[in-house]
Amino acid sequence: MKKTIQTLIVAAFVVLTTATFGFAEYAAAGASNFPYFQLGALIVGGLIIISLKYKYQKMYTGEVVGAFALYTMLVALFTSPVIDAVKNMVS
């Protein structure tokens, strides 16, 4: 039972983080420049992390949530609105 509840917590975090990423990118870039590839990479990464958490019980829930949060930030860094913002800050 504990294994299932921890996996559900991780799954809820993955879904909420992915939805937040999608909303933020839609608000920043609009429908014409939406980063579908990054969204797909985020979904696949979330599914892999959830399956790893389910398979290996010794992983702490906080570690898994933190790893996915860092992965989300890494994926978000390589979207066009963020790259454009960095270009504007540098030049």
N, C-alpha and C positions, 0 to 999 in steps of 0.2 A: 504494500500500500504506500509506503514511504517513497519507494522508487517511482511510482506512478505520479504522486503528488509533486515531487521534485521535477519530473519531466514536464508536467503540465505548467509549472511555474516558468520553466525555461521556454516552453513553447509560447506561453502568453507574452513573455518579454520579447521574443523574436518577432511575433506578429505585431505587437505594438511599436517596436522599433522600426520594422519594415514599413508599417503604415505611416509613421511619422516621417521617415525618409521620403516616401512617395509624395506625401502632402507638401513637404518643404521644397522638394525639387519641382513640383508642379507650380507652386507659388513663385518660385524664383525664376524658373526657365520658361514656364508656360507649356501649353500642349504641343507646340511645334518642336520644341527642343528637349522633350522629356527623355531622360537617359534610361531607356528600356534595358540596355545591356547591363548597366550597373544594378538596376532593380532585379534583374534575373540572377545576377551573381550574388546579390544579397539573399534572395530566396533560396538558392541552392546551398549557399553557405550556412544559412539557418537550418535547413533540413539536415545537413551533415552534422552540425553541432548538436542538434536535438537527438539524432540517432546515436552519436557518440555518448551523450549523457545517459541515454537509455541503456546502452550496452555496458558501459563501465560505471559501476555504482560508486566507485571510490572517488570519482570527480566531485568536488564540491559545487553546489549550485552557484555560489558567488563567483567561483572561478570561470564557470561556463558563461554566466551573464557578463562578466567583465571581458572575456575573450570576444564575445559577440559584439559588445559595445565598441571595442577597439577595432574590430573588423568593419563595423558600420562606419566608423569615422574614417578608416582607410579608404573604403569605397567612396564615401562622400567627397574625399579630397580630390578624386580624379573625375569629377563631373565638370561640365563646362562652366556653370556659374561660379564655382569656386576657383577654377583656373583663371577665369576672366577677372575675378576680384583680386587675385594675387598679382596678375599682370598690371592691373591699375595701381595697386599699392607700390609695386616695384618701380614703375616708370613715372 
